[in-house]
Amino acid sequence: MSNDKIQSAAVRVLPSLPYAENALDPAISAKTIGFHYGKHHKGYVENLNKLAAGTEFADLTLEQIIAATAGKADKTAFFNNAAQAWNHTFYWSSLKPKGGGEPPAMLKQKIEAAFGTVDACKKELATAATTQFGSGWAWLVLDGGTLKVVKTGNADSPLIQGKKPLLTLDVWEHAYYLDYQNRRADYVAAVLDKLINWDFAAKNLG
Ligand code: MN
């Protein structure tokens, strides 16, 4: 069985974290990552496997399930679990130990073209992350060749709006409540200053 086939097979596995659970401490504690990755993310993968077993979705990739179920009222559970599985894997790679700082040159050029400065881009990401009402995500995306900041609610993804995600911030309470309680803005500031993985965003520019 090829790796591609394993990737799309019915039993999906929880992807490994790209770093140790304590690697983002103190901006995000090992305790938060333990619950967020080991319980929440794992739960979405397990729920999707249960739902998909024996259905037309069993052998589809996450992206295919997301595209096939978006906006369909009778497929909400499939969409939510597949999109949350995809969003979380993307979120872990959007962070890295000793992140933040300056983006790589080509990304920086695109950021400056769209937002003026890297700080202005970070400010827009912070605004999207702190003003998303309730659970959701803030994203840097490529939309028709231009960088934009967007926010989505619950499990929603820019993928279904035809936008290419470059990086994301999880602003569900489970992402920060153990470390910051109600202070979402402090979590967002710590992520943008200390953890954001511009290299990952640059790689996603393609
Ligand atoms: Mn989450």
Boltz pocket constraint, residues with backbone or C-beta under 6 A from the ligand:
constraints:
  - pocket:
      binder: B
      contacts: [[A, 36], [A, 40], [A, 88], [A, 170], [A, 172], [A, 174], [A, 175]]
      max_distance: 6.0
